[in-house]
Amino acid sequence: MEANLLGFVTFALVAVVGLLIALIIMFFPSRKKEPNAIGLPGDFPTNSEGNASAIKEEGSLHKYLCGLHARHGPVAAFHLNDQVVASVASFKLFEQIRLAFNRPAELFKLYEPLFTGSSLLYMNGEDGQRRHTLLRKAFQGDALQRFYGTFTSAAQEYSTKYTNTPTGEHVNITRDMYQLATAAFTQAAFGGLCSKPSELKTWLGAFQACWLELENRLDWKEPSEEREKDFEKNRKLVRDAIVRCIKSRRAMDVPENQRLFVDHLLSEGRDEDALVADAMTFLCGALPTTAYLLVWCLYYLASNEDIQEKVAKEAKEVLGTSGVTNVQNIASLRYTKQVVDETLRCSALMPWTARVFAEDTTVGEHTIPAKVPVVVALGVVLQDVAVWPKPQRFNPDRFAADKKPKSYSAGDMFGLSGRRCPGFQFANTEVVVMLSMLCRSCRFDLVPRQQEVNSVHGLVSHPSQDIEVTVAKR
């Protein structure tokens, strides 16, 4: 009788403990179990900062994503603080999310101190699509053709400067290409932000200081009071020039076929803060990306003499005696365009973007729940050995018409087609024009100490140090 009673008590205790454990799991799930609810493989930390420490250890989100997908496949999940985030890294799977437009604002909060919440960056739905379409017109089609004069003028200025540079003198192309990209874009988009070159140089210094501060905040630490004060001072200088430009253009009667980006902004009738927010957004989307794309192109060309000679030969044949790239001959600069595409691939210039879905979305064999941010890991697929044999090697022939991957689209490096960078055609055209004209007249060689340069995958991927070259006239 006692044995039976003891057995019953033991059974009851086990049952009660089991029930308690079940209730604890049901109502107080562990931090590690929570991500599994979205049904994706991935890295599931147990601390409140998510995978932030792992991202810091890798040095960038891009590097972390490379490891994440190597461990878990083309669809995986991770944590940014308390936020579960999905990531997709496959050209094939990109097709299933290509047309998505909405962005998860929480993954782009870093930009808000500079852009403010009124920026197009944070706008989704029909209103966001309408504004995106309107502002895209400023950089495509007939509008793009009007910019060739701006591009060629800037390229000729630097070609002349470089051909007159003393033999053996070190030229800082990081500084020069940033100045070139800034002069070209501010003229093409705003009709000029500053009346004098010296003023534009000061403005650019303030802009770069703001951009550097945002990159410094990638460590998720609050800036010091001194840093915040400097940021606000530089932000005001940048903003004041935009406001002056907006007021000046508003007073003009610009024909519709001559409208610039700033005129399209004004056509919406929005308040000044909203106009400045979008102007700042486009400046940040254009200046660092175009500048560093030019820097990386010249770095790879200076590192690969045979490839640089092919670009120079093509430029001489296509541009002829005029030495000028224009609407008629740019399509014939096929190899130069391949160099630009391979530079975008090798540098992983824009390593990732992100989307969010209002409904559950199937991607491959997985379902990503509604409202979960989805990182589009562009930089990971651009280094995928299954797509690109010997991915670390710079080889523009990968992008020959008969060799490039069928699933690849040139615009993918500027974001998927549902919400691609509005200025991607502008940037591509500008860089092809600049490269063809510069390489036609100049030969670039790296200074000896810069044969190997590391990449920093910040807001935009850039060299770890300023690139210096020597220049010789051809």
C-alpha positions, 0 to 999 in steps of 0.5 A: 500500500505504501509503495503504491502511495509513494509511486502515486506521489512520485508520478504526481510530482513529475506531472506537476513539474512537467506542467510547470515547465510547459507553462514557463515555456509557453508564457515565458519563452527563452530569448533563444527560442523566440526567433525560431517562431519565424521558422528560419535557420540562423543565429539566435543569441540569448542576450538583449543586444542580439547579434550586435557583438558578432557584427562588431567582431566581423567589422561590418554587417556585410562581413557578418552576413557573409558568415551567416549565409555560409553557415545557414544557406541563402535564407537566414535570420539574425537579431539586431537588438530585439528585432528579428531580421531575415536575410536573403542572399541568392540571385534566384531568390531575389526574383521572388522579392524583386518588386517589393517597394516598402522599406523597414524604417527601423533598419535605416534609423541611423540616417535620421539625424541627417535626413529627418523623418520627412525623407523619402527614405522612410516613405512607403506605400502609394505616397512613397511610390508616387514620390519615387517615380516623380523624382526618378524622372530627374535622372533618366531619359531626356533629362540624363542626356542633358547631363553629358555636358556637365560630365564631359566638362568635369572629365576634361578639367581633371584630364588637363590637370593630370596631364600637367602633373609633374612626373612622379608626383603623388595624386590623391584620387580619393580627394579628387574623385570626391570633388569631381563627383560633388561638382558634377552632381550638384550642378546637374541636380541643383544647378549648383549649390555654391557660387564659388569653387572655394565655397563648394569646397567648404560645403563638401568638407561639412558634408563629409564630416556629417557622413563620417559621423554617421559611419562612426555611429555604426557601433551603436554607441551614442556620440559624445556631446562634442561630436554631436555639437560638431555634427549639428554645426556641419549639418547646418552649413550643408542645410543652409546651402540647400535652402538658399538653392531652393529659394533661388530656384523657386523664384525662377520660371523653369520650362518643364523640359529643362527642370532639374531634380530640385525643380521636380522637388518644388513641384510637389508643393511640400514644406521647406523641411520636407524639401530639404530632407529629400535633397539631403537624401539624394545628396547622400545617395549620390556623392559617396557612392559615385565618388567611391565608385570612381576611386575603386575603378581607378584603383583596380585599373592602376592595379591591372595594367593590361585592363587599363590599356584595354580601356584606353584603347577602346576610348581612343577608338570610340571617342576619336579625335574629339576625345569626348564621350556623348550620347551617340558613342557611349553605347560603344564603350562596352569594355569600360562598362564591364569594368564599372560592373566588375568594380561594383561587384568586387568592391561590394559598393552598396553591400545591402538594402532591405524590404518589408512585407505587409503579408507573409511571403514565401522565399524559396522553401521558407515563409517570412512572416509579415512585418519582419525586415528582410535584408537583401544581401547584395554584397554576399551574392556578388562574392558567391563562388558558385556564381563568380569563379575566383570572386576575389579576382578583378576580371571585367570579362565576367560581364561580357554579353555571353558570360554574365549570369542569366539571373544577374541584372546590372541594376541589382547593384543599386537595389532591386527593381521595385525600389532601385536607386533613382539615380543609378543610370545617372551614376553609371553614365557619369562613371563611364564618361569619366573613366573613358575620358581620363584613361584616354589621356592619362595612365594611372599607376599606384604608388608602391605602398598601396599595392594592397588596400583593404575595404571598409564596408561602412554605409558605402564600401570604401578603401581603408585609406586614401588612394594615391597614384602617379599620373603620366600623359599618354 
